[in-house]
Amino acid sequence: MPDGATKVISNSQKSAANQSEDLQALAKLMNNELVNLNKHFDCAQKKIKEINEDLEKLIKIYK
């Protein structure tokens, strides 16, 4: 990207069955499924829940 950012596009709807446990958990997380893998996913799920429950934060993210 011109600003130096890197864009990553991921299709979480495709089966991750033959991928690593981390990638399988990430696909579940992206599809709003509960993940019980490690503290990093626990933290991500908590933050996602907080943002989704706070309309003002959600609006700031999408501006």
Predicted model as a PDB file, atoms N, CA, C, CB and O in Angstrom, pLDDT in the B-factor column:
MODEL        1                                                                  
ATOM      1  N   MET A   1       0.837  -1.165   0.000  1.00 72.00           N  
ATOM      2  CA  MET A   1       0.000   0.000   0.000  1.00 72.00           C  
ATOM      3  C   MET A   1       0.897   1.247   0.000  1.00 72.00           C  
ATOM      4  CB  MET A   1      -0.961  -0.013   1.218  1.00 72.00           C  
ATOM      5  O   MET A   1       2.015   1.210   0.514  1.00 72.00           O  
ATOM      6  N   PRO A   2       0.408   2.336  -0.572  1.00 84.00           N  
ATOM      7  CA  PRO A   2       1.204   3.567  -0.638  1.00 84.00           C  
ATOM      8  C   PRO A   2       1.628   4.106   0.731  1.00 84.00           C  
ATOM      9  CB  PRO A   2       0.425   4.625  -1.361  1.00 84.00           C  
ATOM     10  O   PRO A   2       2.674   4.744   0.857  1.00 84.00           O  
ATOM     11  N   ASP A   3       0.806   3.845   1.755  1.00 86.00           N  
ATOM     12  CA  ASP A   3       1.133   4.374   3.083  1.00 86.00           C  
ATOM     13  C   ASP A   3       2.020   3.429   3.897  1.00 86.00           C  
ATOM     14  CB  ASP A   3      -0.143   4.656   3.851  1.00 86.00           C  
ATOM     15  O   ASP A   3       2.298   3.688   5.068  1.00 86.00           O  
ATOM     16  N   GLY A   4       2.466   2.323   3.269  1.00 88.00           N  
ATOM     17  CA  GLY A   4       3.327   1.379   3.967  1.00 88.00           C  
ATOM     18  C   GLY A   4       2.580   0.280   4.705  1.00 88.00           C  
ATOM     19  O   GLY A   4       3.197  -0.641   5.241  1.00 88.00           O  
ATOM     20  N   ALA A   5       1.260   0.371   4.734  1.00 88.00           N  
ATOM     21  CA  ALA A   5       0.457  -0.643   5.418  1.00 88.00           C  
ATOM     22  C   ALA A   5       0.423  -1.926   4.590  1.00 88.00           C  
ATOM     23  CB  ALA A   5      -0.981  -0.124   5.673  1.00 88.00           C  
ATOM     24  O   ALA A   5       0.566  -1.896   3.367  1.00 88.00           O  
ATOM     25  N   THR A   6       0.235  -3.025   5.262  1.00 90.00           N  
ATOM     26  CA  THR A   6       0.074  -4.307   4.595  1.00 90.00           C  
ATOM     27  C   THR A   6      -1.352  -4.774   4.812  1.00 90.00           C  
ATOM     28  CB  THR A   6       1.097  -5.358   5.119  1.00 90.00           C  
ATOM     29  O   THR A   6      -1.831  -4.814   5.945  1.00 90.00           O  
ATOM     30  N   LYS A   7      -2.026  -5.125   3.741  1.00 88.00           N  
ATOM     31  CA  LYS A   7      -3.404  -5.622   3.836  1.00 88.00           C  
ATOM     32  C   LYS A   7      -3.377  -7.140   3.753  1.00 88.00           C  
ATOM     33  CB  LYS A   7      -4.308  -5.018   2.708  1.00 88.00           C  
ATOM     34  O   LYS A   7      -2.682  -7.710   2.913  1.00 88.00           O  
ATOM     35  N   VAL A   8      -4.134  -7.790   4.624  1.00 85.00           N  
ATOM     36  CA  VAL A   8      -4.251  -9.239   4.617  1.00 85.00           C  
ATOM     37  C   VAL A   8      -5.719  -9.572   4.425  1.00 85.00           C  
ATOM     38  CB  VAL A   8      -3.685  -9.876   5.933  1.00 85.00           C  
ATOM     39  O   VAL A   8      -6.576  -9.082   5.161  1.00 85.00           O  
ATOM     40  N   ILE A   9      -6.006 -10.400   3.441  1.00 84.00           N  
ATOM     41  CA  ILE A   9      -7.379 -10.829   3.187  1.00 84.00           C  
ATOM     42  C   ILE A   9      -7.460 -12.307   3.527  1.00 84.00           C  
ATOM     43  CB  ILE A   9      -7.812 -10.557   1.697  1.00 84.00           C  
ATOM     44  O   ILE A   9      -6.666 -13.110   3.039  1.00 84.00           O  
ATOM     45  N   SER A  10      -8.418 -12.656   4.358  1.00 83.00           N  
ATOM     46  CA  SER A  10      -8.545 -14.037   4.801  1.00 83.00           C  
ATOM     47  C   SER A  10      -9.976 -14.514   4.609  1.00 83.00           C  
ATOM     48  CB  SER A  10      -8.122 -14.180   6.271  1.00 83.00           C  
ATOM     49  O   SER A  10     -10.926 -13.798   4.923  1.00 83.00           O  
ATOM     50  N   ASN A  11     -10.120 -15.719   4.095  1.00 86.00           N  
ATOM     51  CA  ASN A  11     -11.432 -16.322   3.932  1.00 86.00           C  
ATOM     52  C   ASN A  11     -11.641 -17.308   5.069  1.00 86.00           C  
ATOM     53  CB  ASN A  11     -11.571 -17.020   2.544  1.00 86.00           C  
ATOM     54  O   ASN A  11     -11.183 -18.448   5.002  1.00 86.00           O  
ATOM     55  N   SER A  12     -12.323 -16.872   6.100  1.00 86.00           N  
ATOM     56  CA  SER A  12     -12.527 -17.728   7.268  1.00 86.00           C  
ATOM     57  C   SER A  12     -13.658 -18.727   7.043  1.00 86.00           C  
ATOM     58  CB  SER A  12     -12.824 -16.878   8.498  1.00 86.00           C  
ATOM     59  O   SER A  12     -13.885 -19.595   7.886  1.00 86.00           O  
ATOM     60  N   GLN A  13     -14.359 -18.623   5.942  1.00 86.00           N  
ATOM     61  CA  GLN A  13     -15.456 -19.549   5.649  1.00 86.00           C  
ATOM     62  C   GLN A  13     -14.943 -20.864   5.040  1.00 86.00           C  
ATOM     63  CB  GLN A  13     -16.461 -18.886   4.694  1.00 86.00           C  
ATOM     64  O   GLN A  13     -15.638 -21.880   5.067  1.00 86.00           O  
ATOM     65  N   LYS A  14     -13.730 -20.833   4.497  1.00 85.00           N  
ATOM     66  CA  LYS A  14     -13.141 -22.041   3.916  1.00 85.00           C  
ATOM     67  C   LYS A  14     -12.662 -22.945   5.054  1.00 85.00           C  
ATOM     68  CB  LYS A  14     -11.958 -21.685   2.945  1.00 85.00           C  
ATOM     69  O   LYS A  14     -12.221 -22.455   6.094  1.00 85.00           O  
ATOM     70  N   SER A  15     -12.746 -24.224   4.865  1.00 86.00           N  
ATOM     71  CA  SER A  15     -12.331 -25.177   5.888  1.00 86.00           C  
ATOM     72  C   SER A  15     -10.863 -24.991   6.251  1.00 86.00           C  
ATOM     73  CB  SER A  15     -12.577 -26.606   5.414  1.00 86.00           C  
ATOM     74  O   SER A  15     -10.011 -24.860   5.373  1.00 86.00           O  
ATOM     75  N   ALA A  16     -10.576 -24.980   7.540  1.00 86.00           N  
ATOM     76  CA  ALA A  16      -9.199 -24.886   8.022  1.00 86.00           C  
ATOM     77  C   ALA A  16      -8.759 -26.227   8.597  1.00 86.00           C  
ATOM     78  CB  ALA A  16      -9.063 -23.771   9.085  1.00 86.00           C  
ATOM     79  O   ALA A  16      -7.796 -26.296   9.361  1.00 86.00           O  
ATOM     80  N   ALA A  17      -9.459 -27.280   8.231  1.00 88.00           N  
ATOM     81  CA  ALA A  17      -9.230 -28.604   8.815  1.00 88.00           C  
ATOM     82  C   ALA A  17      -7.787 -29.086   8.711  1.00 88.00           C  
ATOM     83  CB  ALA A  17     -10.123 -29.600   8.155  1.00 88.00           C  
ATOM     84  O   ALA A  17      -7.299 -29.736   9.636  1.00 88.00           O  
ATOM     85  N   ASN A  18      -7.105 -28.794   7.639  1.00 91.00           N  
ATOM     86  CA  ASN A  18      -5.734 -29.279   7.458  1.00 91.00           C  
ATOM     87  C   ASN A  18      -4.690 -28.258   7.885  1.00 91.00           C  
ATOM     88  CB  ASN A  18      -5.508 -29.656   6.013  1.00 91.00           C  
ATOM     89  O   ASN A  18      -3.511 -28.404   7.564  1.00 91.00           O  
ATOM     90  N   GLN A  19      -5.112 -27.230   8.603  1.00 91.00           N  
ATOM     91  CA  GLN A  19      -4.197 -26.172   9.040  1.00 91.00           C  
ATOM     92  C   GLN A  19      -3.801 -26.382  10.499  1.00 91.00           C  
ATOM     93  CB  GLN A  19      -4.843 -24.781   8.854  1.00 91.00           C  
ATOM     94  O   GLN A  19      -4.305 -27.282  11.171  1.00 91.00           O  
ATOM     95  N   SER A  20      -2.899 -25.542  10.970  1.00 93.00           N  
ATOM     96  CA  SER A  20      -2.445 -25.632  12.360  1.00 93.00           C  
ATOM     97  C   SER A  20      -3.595 -25.333  13.316  1.00 93.00           C  
ATOM     98  CB  SER A  20      -1.274 -24.660  12.615  1.00 93.00           C  
ATOM     99  O   SER A  20      -4.613 -24.755  12.938  1.00 93.00           O  
ATOM    100  N   GLU A  21      -3.402 -25.738  14.541  1.00 94.00           N  
ATOM    101  CA  GLU A  21      -4.417 -25.505  15.585  1.00 94.00           C  
ATOM    102  C   GLU A  21      -4.688 -24.000  15.746  1.00 94.00           C  
ATOM    103  CB  GLU A  21      -3.953 -26.116  16.943  1.00 94.00           C  
ATOM    104  O   GLU A  21      -5.833 -23.591  15.937  1.00 94.00           O  
ATOM    105  N   ASP A  22      -3.636 -23.185  15.669  1.00 93.00           N  
ATOM    106  CA  ASP A  22      -3.794 -21.734  15.789  1.00 93.00           C  
ATOM    107  C   ASP A  22      -4.640 -21.173  14.646  1.00 93.00           C  
ATOM    108  CB  ASP A  22      -2.421 -21.049  15.812  1.00 93.00           C  
ATOM    109  O   ASP A  22      -5.524 -20.349  14.883  1.00 93.00           O  
ATOM    110  N   LEU A  23      -4.380 -21.610  13.404  1.00 91.00           N  
ATOM    111  CA  LEU A  23      -5.154 -21.109  12.266  1.00 91.00           C  
ATOM    112  C   LEU A  23      -6.600 -21.584  12.328  1.00 91.00           C  
ATOM    113  CB  LEU A  23      -4.515 -21.555  10.950  1.00 91.00           C  
ATOM    114  O   LEU A  23      -7.510 -20.849  11.946  1.00 91.00           O  
ATOM    115  N   GLN A  24      -6.818 -22.801  12.803  1.00 93.00           N  
ATOM    116  CA  GLN A  24      -8.186 -23.288  12.974  1.00 93.00           C  
ATOM    117  C   GLN A  24      -8.921 -22.433  14.011  1.00 93.00           C  
ATOM    118  CB  GLN A  24      -8.187 -24.780  13.400  1.00 93.00           C  
ATOM    119  O   GLN A  24     -10.084 -22.075  13.822  1.00 93.00           O  
ATOM    120  N   ALA A  25      -8.235 -22.114  15.099  1.00 94.00           N  
ATOM    121  CA  ALA A  25      -8.841 -21.292  16.143  1.00 94.00           C  
ATOM    122  C   ALA A  25      -9.104 -19.878  15.638  1.00 94.00           C  
ATOM    123  CB  ALA A  25      -7.941 -21.252  17.383  1.00 94.00           C  
ATOM    124  O   ALA A  25     -10.130 -19.284  15.971  1.00 94.00           O  
ATOM    125  N   LEU A  26      -8.191 -19.334  14.841  1.00 92.00           N  
ATOM    126  CA  LEU A  26      -8.393 -18.000  14.281  1.00 92.00           C  
ATOM    127  C   LEU A  26      -9.614 -17.973  13.368  1.00 92.00           C  
ATOM    128  CB  LEU A  26      -7.147 -17.549  13.510  1.00 92.00           C  
ATOM    129  O   LEU A  26     -10.400 -17.027  13.419  1.00 92.00           O  
ATOM    130  N   ALA A  27      -9.782 -18.985  12.544  1.00 92.00           N  
ATOM    131  CA  ALA A  27     -10.959 -19.067  11.668  1.00 92.00           C  
ATOM    132  C   ALA A  27     -12.232 -19.111  12.495  1.00 92.00           C  
ATOM    133  CB  ALA A  27     -10.877 -20.308  10.753  1.00 92.00           C  
ATOM    134  O   ALA A  27     -13.217 -18.457  12.151  1.00 92.00           O  
ATOM    135  N   LYS A  28     -12.225 -19.874  13.583  1.00 93.00           N  
ATOM    136  CA  LYS A  28     -13.399 -19.929  14.466  1.00 93.00           C  
ATOM    137  C   LYS A  28     -13.671 -18.559  15.077  1.00 93.00           C  
ATOM    138  CB  LYS A  28     -13.193 -20.978  15.583  1.00 93.00           C  
ATOM    139  O   LYS A  28     -14.815 -18.107  15.122  1.00 93.00           O  
ATOM    140  N   LEU A  29     -12.618 -17.906  15.545  1.00 92.00           N  
ATOM    141  CA  LEU A  29     -12.757 -16.581  16.148  1.00 92.00           C  
ATOM    142  C   LEU A  29     -13.358 -15.600  15.154  1.00 92.00           C  
ATOM    143  CB  LEU A  29     -11.399 -16.067  16.643  1.00 92.00           C  
ATOM    144  O   LEU A  29     -14.228 -14.804  15.509  1.00 92.00           O  
ATOM    145  N   MET A  30     -12.896 -15.655  13.913  1.00 91.00           N  
ATOM    146  CA  MET A  30     -13.404 -14.757  12.873  1.00 91.00           C  
ATOM    147  C   MET A  30     -14.863 -15.039  12.536  1.00 91.00           C  
ATOM    148  CB  MET A  30     -12.557 -14.881  11.617  1.00 91.00           C  
ATOM    149  O   MET A  30     -15.567 -14.167  12.027  1.00 91.00           O  
ATOM    150  N   ASN A  31     -15.311 -16.247  12.819  1.00 91.00           N  
ATOM    151  CA  ASN A  31     -16.700 -16.615  12.556  1.00 91.00           C  
ATOM    152  C   ASN A  31     -17.548 -16.566  13.823  1.00 91.00           C  
ATOM    153  CB  ASN A  31     -16.766 -18.006  11.944  1.00 91.00           C  
ATOM    154  O   ASN A  31     -18.629 -17.150  13.885  1.00 91.00           O  
ATOM    155  N   ASN A  32     -17.038 -15.857  14.833  1.00 89.00           N  
ATOM    156  CA  ASN A  32     -17.753 -15.638  16.086  1.00 89.00           C  
ATOM    157  C   ASN A  32     -18.078 -16.939  16.825  1.00 89.00           C  
ATOM    158  CB  ASN A  32     -19.028 -14.882  15.815  1.00 89.00           C  
ATOM    159  O   ASN A  32     -19.118 -17.064  17.471  1.00 89.00           O  
ATOM    160  N   GLU A  33     -17.160 -17.901  16.714  1.00 93.00           N  
ATOM    161  CA  GLU A  33     -17.301 -19.153  17.442  1.00 93.00           C  
ATOM    162  C   GLU A  33     -16.393 -19.102  18.667  1.00 93.00           C  
ATOM    163  CB  GLU A  33     -16.958 -20.379  16.536  1.00 93.00           C  
ATOM    164  O   GLU A  33     -15.346 -18.456  18.639  1.00 93.00           O  
ATOM    165  N   LEU A  34     -16.790 -19.776  19.730  1.00 93.00           N  
ATOM    166  CA  LEU A  34     -16.011 -19.806  20.962  1.00 93.00           C  
ATOM    167  C   LEU A  34     -14.717 -20.591  20.742  1.00 93.00           C  
ATOM    168  CB  LEU A  34     -16.836 -20.428  22.113  1.00 93.00           C  
ATOM    169  O   LEU A  34     -14.723 -21.674  20.157  1.00 93.00           O  
ATOM    170  N   VAL A  35     -13.612 -20.024  21.219  1.00 94.00           N  
ATOM    171  CA  VAL A  35     -12.299 -20.657  21.095  1.00 94.00           C  
ATOM    172  C   VAL A  35     -11.695 -20.790  22.484  1.00 94.00           C  
ATOM    173  CB  VAL A  35     -11.358 -19.838  20.152  1.00 94.00           C  
ATOM    174  O   VAL A  35     -11.652 -19.819  23.239  1.00 94.00           O  
ATOM    175  N   ASN A  36     -11.234 -21.973  22.821  1.00 93.00           N  
ATOM    176  CA  ASN A  36     -10.567 -22.219  24.103  1.00 93.00           C  
ATOM    177  C   ASN A  36      -9.198 -22.813  23.829  1.00 93.00           C  
ATOM    178  CB  ASN A  36     -11.411 -23.167  25.013  1.00 93.00           C  
ATOM    179  O   ASN A  36      -8.965 -23.994  24.087  1.00 93.00           O  
ATOM    180  N   LEU A  37      -8.289 -21.994  23.305  1.00 94.00           N  
ATOM    181  CA  LEU A  37      -6.971 -22.519  22.946  1.00 94.00           C  
ATOM    182  C   LEU A  37      -5.883 -22.012  23.878  1.00 94.00           C  
ATOM    183  CB  LEU A  37      -6.631 -22.147  21.516  1.00 94.00           C  
ATOM    184  O   LEU A  37      -5.111 -22.803  24.420  1.00 94.00           O  
ATOM    185  N   ASN A  38      -5.814 -20.689  24.070  1.00 95.00           N  
ATOM    186  CA  ASN A  38      -4.775 -20.135  24.938  1.00 95.00           C  
ATOM    187  C   ASN A  38      -5.161 -18.719  25.374  1.00 95.00           C  
ATOM    188  CB  ASN A  38      -3.401 -20.125  24.214  1.00 95.00           C  
ATOM    189  O   ASN A  38      -6.212 -18.205  24.991  1.00 95.00           O  
ATOM    190  N   LYS A  39      -4.302 -18.105  26.176  1.00 96.00           N  
ATOM    191  CA  LYS A  39      -4.608 -16.789  26.744  1.00 96.00           C  
ATOM    192  C   LYS A  39      -4.747 -15.712  25.675  1.00 96.00           C  
ATOM    193  CB  LYS A  39      -3.529 -16.388  27.731  1.00 96.00           C  
ATOM    194  O   LYS A  39      -5.462 -14.731  25.879  1.00 96.00           O  
ATOM    195  N   HIS A  40      -4.075 -15.880  24.542  1.00 95.00           N  
ATOM    196  CA  HIS A  40      -4.146 -14.877  23.484  1.00 95.00           C  
ATOM    197  C   HIS A  40      -5.539 -14.847  22.852  1.00 95.00           C  
ATOM    198  CB  HIS A  40      -3.082 -15.157  22.412  1.00 95.00           C  
ATOM    199  O   HIS A  40      -6.081 -13.777  22.576  1.00 95.00           O  
ATOM    200  N   PHE A  41      -6.104 -16.022  22.628  1.00 95.00           N  
ATOM    201  CA  PHE A  41      -7.450 -16.083  22.074  1.00 95.00           C  
ATOM    202  C   PHE A  41      -8.478 -15.653  23.115  1.00 95.00           C  
ATOM    203  CB  PHE A  41      -7.760 -17.498  21.572  1.00 95.00           C  
ATOM    204  O   PHE A  41      -9.487 -15.036  22.772  1.00 95.00           O  
ATOM    205  N   ASP A  42      -8.228 -15.973  24.383  1.00 95.00           N  
ATOM    206  CA  ASP A  42      -9.126 -15.514  25.452  1.00 95.00           C  
ATOM    207  C   ASP A  42      -9.168 -13.989  25.479  1.00 95.00           C  
ATOM    208  CB  ASP A  42      -8.670 -16.066  26.833  1.00 95.00           C  
ATOM    209  O   ASP A  42     -10.241 -13.393  25.578  1.00 95.00           O  
ATOM    210  N   CYS A  43      -8.001 -13.362  25.392  1.00 95.00           N  
ATOM    211  CA  CYS A  43      -7.902 -11.905  25.405  1.00 95.00           C  
ATOM    212  C   CYS A  43      -8.602 -11.304  24.186  1.00 95.00           C  
ATOM    213  CB  CYS A  43      -6.426 -11.468  25.443  1.00 95.00           C  
ATOM    214  O   CYS A  43      -9.333 -10.321  24.312  1.00 95.00           O  
ATOM    215  N   ALA A  44      -8.382 -11.888  23.012  1.00 94.00           N  
ATOM    216  CA  ALA A  44      -9.014 -11.382  21.785  1.00 94.00           C  
ATOM    217  C   ALA A  44     -10.534 -11.477  21.879  1.00 94.00           C  
ATOM    218  CB  ALA A  44      -8.511 -12.164  20.554  1.00 94.00           C  
ATOM    219  O   ALA A  44     -11.242 -10.542  21.503  1.00 94.00           O  
ATOM    220  N   GLN A  45     -11.032 -12.599  22.378  1.00 94.00           N  
ATOM    221  CA  GLN A  45     -12.489 -12.765  22.497  1.00 94.00           C  
ATOM    222  C   GLN A  45     -13.081 -11.764  23.478  1.00 94.00           C  
ATOM    223  CB  GLN A  45     -12.832 -14.192  22.943  1.00 94.00           C  
ATOM    224  O   GLN A  45     -14.167 -11.230  23.255  1.00 94.00           O  
ATOM    225  N   LYS A  46     -12.358 -11.515  24.564  1.00 94.00           N  
ATOM    226  CA  LYS A  46     -12.834 -10.539  25.553  1.00 94.00           C  
ATOM    227  C   LYS A  46     -12.914  -9.149  24.929  1.00 94.00           C  
ATOM    228  CB  LYS A  46     -11.904 -10.516  26.791  1.00 94.00           C  
ATOM    229  O   LYS A  46     -13.900  -8.436  25.115  1.00 94.00           O  
ATOM    230  N   LYS A  47     -11.860  -8.762  24.181  1.00 90.00           N  
ATOM    231  CA  LYS A  47     -11.823  -7.440  23.564  1.00 90.00           C  
ATOM    232  C   LYS A  47     -12.910  -7.307  22.494  1.00 90.00           C  
ATOM    233  CB  LYS A  47     -10.437  -7.175  22.952  1.00 90.00           C  
ATOM    234  O   LYS A  47     -13.551  -6.261  22.397  1.00 90.00           O  
ATOM    235  N   ILE A  48     -13.121  -8.340  21.702  1.00 88.00           N  
ATOM    236  CA  ILE A  48     -14.175  -8.329  20.682  1.00 88.00           C  
ATOM    237  C   ILE A  48     -15.535  -8.137  21.341  1.00 88.00           C  
ATOM    238  CB  ILE A  48     -14.157  -9.639  19.856  1.00 88.00           C  
ATOM    239  O   ILE A  48     -16.357  -7.354  20.863  1.00 88.00           O  
ATOM    240  N   LYS A  49     -15.772  -8.850  22.436  1.00 89.00           N  
ATOM    241  CA  LYS A  49     -17.049  -8.730  23.153  1.00 89.00           C  
ATOM    242  C   LYS A  49     -17.234  -7.308  23.691  1.00 89.00           C  
ATOM    243  CB  LYS A  49     -17.117  -9.754  24.314  1.00 89.00           C  
ATOM    244  O   LYS A  49     -18.320  -6.738  23.579  1.00 89.00           O  
ATOM    245  N   GLU A  50     -16.172  -6.735  24.278  1.00 86.00           N  
ATOM    246  CA  GLU A  50     -16.250  -5.371  24.813  1.00 86.00           C  
ATOM    247  C   GLU A  50     -16.591  -4.370  23.716  1.00 86.00           C  
ATOM    248  CB  GLU A  50     -14.926  -4.981  25.483  1.00 86.00           C  
ATOM    249  O   GLU A  50     -17.447  -3.506  23.906  1.00 86.00           O  
ATOM    250  N   ILE A  51     -15.930  -4.484  22.580  1.00 81.00           N  
ATOM    251  CA  ILE A  51     -16.170  -3.553  21.473  1.00 81.00           C  
ATOM    252  C   ILE A  51     -17.574  -3.719  20.920  1.00 81.00           C  
ATOM    253  CB  ILE A  51     -15.139  -3.762  20.358  1.00 81.00           C  
ATOM    254  O   ILE A  51     -18.259  -2.730  20.660  1.00 81.00           O  
ATOM    255  N   ASN A  52     -18.006  -4.952  20.738  1.00 82.00           N  
ATOM    256  CA  ASN A  52     -19.343  -5.198  20.191  1.00 82.00           C  
ATOM    257  C   ASN A  52     -20.449  -4.719  21.126  1.00 82.00           C  
ATOM    258  CB  ASN A  52     -19.522  -6.677  19.905  1.00 82.00           C  
ATOM    259  O   ASN A  52     -21.547  -4.395  20.675  1.00 82.00           O  
ATOM    260  N   GLU A  53     -20.166  -4.674  22.405  1.00 85.00           N  
ATOM    261  CA  GLU A  53     -21.166  -4.224  23.374  1.00 85.00           C  
ATOM    262  C   GLU A  53     -21.135  -2.709  23.585  1.00 85.00           C  
ATOM    263  CB  GLU A  53     -20.952  -4.928  24.700  1.00 85.00           C  
ATOM    264  O   GLU A  53     -22.024  -2.169  24.242  1.00 85.00           O  
ATOM    265  N   ASP A  54     -20.139  -2.019  23.047  1.00 85.00           N  
ATOM    266  CA  ASP A  54     -20.001  -0.574  23.218  1.00 85.00           C  
ATOM    267  C   ASP A  54     -20.153   0.101  21.854  1.00 85.00           C  
ATOM    268  CB  ASP A  54     -18.625  -0.213  23.869  1.00 85.00           C  
ATOM    269  O   ASP A  54     -19.204   0.152  21.073  1.00 85.00           O  
ATOM    270  N   LEU A  55     -21.321   0.605  21.581  1.00 79.00           N  
ATOM    271  CA  LEU A  55     -21.638   1.189  20.283  1.00 79.00           C  
ATOM    272  C   LEU A  55     -20.690   2.328  19.919  1.00 79.00           C  
ATOM    273  CB  LEU A  55     -23.069   1.689  20.275  1.00 79.00           C  
ATOM    274  O   LEU A  55     -20.311   2.455  18.754  1.00 79.00           O  
ATOM    275  N   GLU A  56     -20.298   3.155  20.880  1.00 81.00           N  
ATOM    276  CA  GLU A  56     -19.400   4.277  20.595  1.00 81.00           C  
ATOM    277  C   GLU A  56     -18.034   3.783  20.107  1.00 81.00           C  
ATOM    278  CB  GLU A  56     -19.227   5.152  21.848  1.00 81.00           C  
ATOM    279  O   GLU A  56     -17.480   4.337  19.158  1.00 81.00           O  
ATOM    280  N   LYS A  57     -17.488   2.741  20.752  1.00 75.00           N  
ATOM    281  CA  LYS A  57     -16.217   2.182  20.313  1.00 75.00           C  
ATOM    282  C   LYS A  57     -16.346   1.600  18.910  1.00 75.00           C  
ATOM    283  CB  LYS A  57     -15.735   1.108  21.296  1.00 75.00           C  
ATOM    284  O   LYS A  57     -15.450   1.756  18.080  1.00 75.00           O  
ATOM    285  N   LEU A  58     -17.448   0.939  18.656  1.00 74.00           N  
ATOM    286  CA  LEU A  58     -17.677   0.317  17.358  1.00 74.00           C  
ATOM    287  C   LEU A  58     -17.741   1.366  16.259  1.00 74.00           C  
ATOM    288  CB  LEU A  58     -18.964  -0.505  17.379  1.00 74.00           C  
ATOM    289  O   LEU A  58     -17.189   1.172  15.176  1.00 74.00           O  
ATOM    290  N   ILE A  59     -18.403   2.457  16.531  1.00 81.00           N  
ATOM    291  CA  ILE A  59     -18.502   3.549  15.538  1.00 81.00           C  
ATOM    292  C   ILE A  59     -17.121   4.145  15.274  1.00 81.00           C  
ATOM    293  CB  ILE A  59     -19.481   4.662  16.028  1.00 81.00           C  
ATOM    294  O   ILE A  59     -16.790   4.426  14.122  1.00 81.00           O  
ATOM    295  N   LYS A  60     -16.303   4.346  16.316  1.00 78.00           N  
ATOM    296  CA  LYS A  60     -14.958   4.895  16.143  1.00 78.00           C  
ATOM    297  C   LYS A  60     -14.097   3.978  15.264  1.00 78.00           C  
ATOM    298  CB  LYS A  60     -14.285   5.101  17.515  1.00 78.00           C  
ATOM    299  O   LYS A  60     -13.312   4.467  14.452  1.00 78.00           O  
ATOM    300  N   ILE A  61     -14.231   2.697  15.413  1.00 77.00           N  
ATOM    301  CA  ILE A  61     -13.434   1.739  14.649  1.00 77.00           C  
ATOM    302  C   ILE A  61     -13.769   1.838  13.156  1.00 77.00           C  
ATOM    303  CB  ILE A  61     -13.678   0.298  15.162  1.00 77.00           C  
ATOM    304  O   ILE A  61     -12.880   1.762  12.308  1.00 77.00           O  
ATOM    305  N   TYR A  62     -15.034   2.006  12.851  1.00 75.00           N  
ATOM    306  CA  TYR A  62     -15.463   1.995  11.449  1.00 75.00           C  
ATOM    307  C   TYR A  62     -15.490   3.362  10.786  1.00 75.00           C  
ATOM    308  CB  TYR A  62     -16.814   1.392  11.353  1.00 75.00           C  
ATOM    309  O   TYR A  62     -15.933   3.477   9.643  1.00 75.00           O  
ATOM    310  N   LYS A  63     -15.028   4.403  11.472  1.00 71.00           N  
ATOM    311  CA  LYS A  63     -14.962   5.736  10.859  1.00 71.00           C  
ATOM    312  C   LYS A  63     -13.716   5.873  10.046  1.00 71.00           C  
ATOM    313  CB  LYS A  63     -15.014   6.833  11.914  1.00 71.00           C  
ATOM    314  O   LYS A  63     -13.479   6.924   9.451  1.00 71.00           O  
TER     315      LYS A  63                                                      
ENDMDL                                                                          
END                                                                             
